[in-house]
Amino acid sequence: MRRSNHEIDPFAGFKALPPLRQLTPVDKARMTGKPGPMVALMARVMIEKRSLKGDCTDLDLKMAGFRQAEIDTHGMEARQAALRLVHEAA
């Protein structure tokens, strides 16, 4: 007598759940709900982009995962924080 797949494996025929998406640093900063982590992360991205190519544009921030509304809201404060960090390091 032949046994069915369900007798051997009770989960036969069920599709596996898709893997969970990995959270990016921007996602983690968004999840806090506070502006501080977002500003600090944006400042670090600005410093990194400026050191690599000489400037940091809104497009660079978008490519890093920030939304336009976040750039508009936190951009100036992040620029000030980036300047402070660079001057403190110098």
Secondary structure, 3 states (H helix, E strand, C coil): CCCCHHHHCCCCCCCCCCCCCCCCHHHHHHHHCCHHHHHHHHHHHHHHHHHHHCCCCHHHHHHCCCCHHHHHHHHHHHHHHHHHHHHHHC
